[in-house]
Amino acid sequence: MIKNFTSACKFFILVFVFAFVSSTSSAQEISTDPAAIKAGEGIFNANCKSCHKVKEKLVGPALAGVDERAPSIDWIKSFIKNPPGMIASGDAYANNLYKDYKPTMMTAFSSLKDEDIMNVLAYVKAKEAEVPKDDVIKDPVPGGENTEAGGSDLLNLVAIGVVIVLLLLVVTLALLISSLKRFLDQKNLNEEEKEVVHSPITLKSALSSPAFIFIVAFLVAALGFKTVINNLFAIGVQQGYAPKQPIAFSHKIHAGDLEIDCKYCHVGVTKGKSATIPSVNICMNCHNQIKEGAQTGASQIKQITDAYANNEPIKWVRIHNLPDLAYFNHAQHVVVGGVECQTCHGPIQEMEVVKQHSLLTMGWCIDCHRKTDIDTTRNAEYYDKMLKIHAEKKGSKAPFKVEDIGGLECSKCHY
């Protein structure tokens, strides 16, 4: 009986060990849930995209198959959170990686949770499984490539139509005057009345007439008034401002061609009021490896490496300036509101030289707060009570705008 009891105990121990190992391995399985992949894409774009691609080598290695190449998923988590520590500990795989890519060392992402890293792996796995699509020649969309041309043609047609209408009005007036003269000629008019009816209209008489003088004076006064008002409203408005920078940094190359996420360089955009100007250290995360022309005196990259070597900041010129009396918080708009950078800064990924795209005036901000719908699904519990109050006041079908949550209150933007 003791023998049978011992065998049963061994059996249950084996079952327990098997169940524990299975549960541990399943916890390490990379998710295929669309929500996890979507979350991983956001984390990848914000933290990894500037140095890694999924199927191609960039500054760092391609990430496809990383879960199979690395010693374990736990190793991946530890390395992402603390690469220098893993290398200093003598870990063979970490040191081999550093040997292949030195002097570049991966940034430590100690703030990432295990769940975040698993979501990134889920995104990488999903991208890895994607089959490249063949190029498809699509039928041209009506008005697609020629939208601008179509718009100018429409304006030309409108202008031609206005000219034709004016000509018709002139001809109609001439016919009316001729008919009126013939009608008056049939009446018994005295010599003075006939002289008035048949008096010729000369250029001199037209220019010296009180009606013409009044019209000219009115137009001059109106144009002068409009010019004064426009200049008054333009005070402090820097739309189109594009100062020369100490280094010719191209957003078209970095944000456009290389698709580096804005948040990677402007690290403060999700944390506080200011988006912050990138430090030299952030530039060197990539330019430790990318050094084309770094030895040339005129090279832009050499200016970056020199600034890094001399421990000096790059003196970038601020482009977007708000008056001291105005308060704007980037994190509130980007994180809570989900506002894209291009909403205010324009197509930044297409700009060789960055300029101020929007007005950034009080009226411009208020207009946005009046027109912008709030995505209440982002913080559903927070908006529950507000939605009920809004439905009672304006009806359940009325859109929920920023102004409905105090977006037009003075203290929101002014100290």
PyMOL commands that set and color helices and strands:
alter all, ss='L'
color gray80, all
select helices_A, chain A and resi 2-27+34-48+66-69+73-81+83-88+92-101+114-129+147-185+191-197+203-207+210-233+251-257+262-265+267-270+280-287+300-309+330-336+341-345+348-350+362-371+380-394+402-405+410-413
alter helices_A, ss='H'
color red, helices_A
deselect
rebuild
show_as cartoon
